[in-house]
Every structure is written in structure tokens, then in C-alpha cells.
Amino acid sequence: MHDINVVLADLPGLGRVRLCECNAIHVSIGPVTLNLEPAAFLQVVALMNKATDELSKLRESPETAESPFQMFGTPQSRFTH
């Protein structure tokens, strides 16, 4: 079999995305690695892009008492569980 081991992306201190000969894409972030088929990887990318768009919309909205960003930087966040 053809040896494939291609690093598609690498960000030192965060993680790496790698394609290997088993036709899987390995997404490693810290101690966690997701082993995904290429189609599943593309679905994860679409999911993250959608989340990024929604986060951008939240950040652009006017700050209110209910703003989720007021909780950032505090020891207890309602978004962390």
C-alpha cells in the first residue's frame, strides 16, 4: 500500500490535522484525536463554520444584561459544563 502521511494543518500548542494511508483524517487537539472519514471531516468543518458564523453574529449584537460574553473571563460560566 502507498504510504500516505500528510500534515494538512499544524498549529503548535493547539493541534494538527493529518491524512494517513488508512484514508482517515486525524484531527488532534491537545490530548484528543478524532479519526474521521473524509466525508465526516467535511461535515465537521461545515459544522464549525456554522458555529463561527453564529459566534460572529453574537459578538456583533449590542451588549445587554443577557449577553453571553459578560460571562467570559469569570470562573463560572453558564456555557461551561
Wavefront OBJ file of the C-alpha trace (Angstrom):
o trace
v 0.000 0.000 0.000
v 1.113 3.534 -0.692
v 2.449 5.257 2.435
v 0.479 8.461 2.927
v 1.164 10.668 5.893
v 0.376 14.265 5.036
v 0.060 17.033 7.605
v -2.780 19.199 6.322
v -2.536 21.760 9.121
v -0.435 22.251 12.228
v -0.720 24.880 14.930
v 1.913 24.326 17.638
v 0.388 24.377 21.079
v -3.096 23.571 19.741
v -3.191 20.679 17.321
v -2.722 19.055 13.971
v -4.801 17.689 11.095
v -3.276 14.747 9.242
v -4.266 12.444 6.365
v -2.916 8.906 6.522
v -2.813 5.780 4.384
v -5.906 4.354 6.105
v -7.946 7.032 4.254
v -8.755 8.769 7.523
v -8.238 12.310 8.619
v -6.888 12.560 12.150
v -7.761 15.791 13.973
v -5.677 16.132 17.136
v -6.372 18.920 19.598
v -4.419 18.625 22.807
v -4.845 15.077 24.121
v -7.942 14.362 21.973
v -7.817 12.855 18.474
v -10.792 12.414 16.163
v -10.324 9.817 13.424
v -12.715 10.726 10.621
v -13.557 9.564 7.130
v -13.008 12.421 4.662
v -16.787 12.945 4.242
v -17.263 13.120 8.013
v -14.350 15.553 8.283
v -16.039 17.846 5.739
v -19.249 17.698 7.801
v -17.316 18.684 10.929
v -15.756 21.595 9.020
v -19.234 22.738 7.896
v -20.452 22.479 11.500
v -17.548 24.577 12.790
v -18.039 27.157 10.033
v -21.711 27.482 11.024
v -20.712 27.857 14.687
v -18.153 30.517 13.727
v -20.818 32.455 11.819
v -23.217 32.292 14.774
v -20.488 33.362 17.195
v -19.666 36.333 14.975
v -23.333 37.359 14.991
v -23.421 37.151 18.792
v -20.285 39.249 19.100
v -21.691 41.918 16.781
v -25.000 42.196 18.652
v -25.375 45.056 21.157
v -24.282 44.203 24.689
v -27.213 43.596 27.000
v -27.615 42.287 30.519
v -28.158 38.854 28.989
v -25.091 38.990 26.755
v -23.239 35.653 26.842
v -19.907 37.484 26.590
v -20.309 39.105 30.003
v -19.731 35.662 31.488
v -16.380 35.135 29.735
v -13.387 35.542 31.988
v -15.306 34.635 35.129
v -14.677 31.378 36.994
v -18.249 30.220 36.458
v -19.825 30.388 33.025
v -23.242 29.109 32.112
v -21.709 27.881 28.835
v -19.180 25.603 30.519
v -20.263 22.262 31.834
l 1 2 3 4 5 6 7 8 9 10 11 12 13 14 15 16 17 18 19 20 21 22 23 24 25 26 27 28 29 30 31 32 33 34 35 36 37 38 39 40 41 42 43 44 45 46 47 48 49 50 51 52 53 54 55 56 57 58 59 60 61 62 63 64 65 66 67 68 69 70 71 72 73 74 75 76 77 78 79 80 81
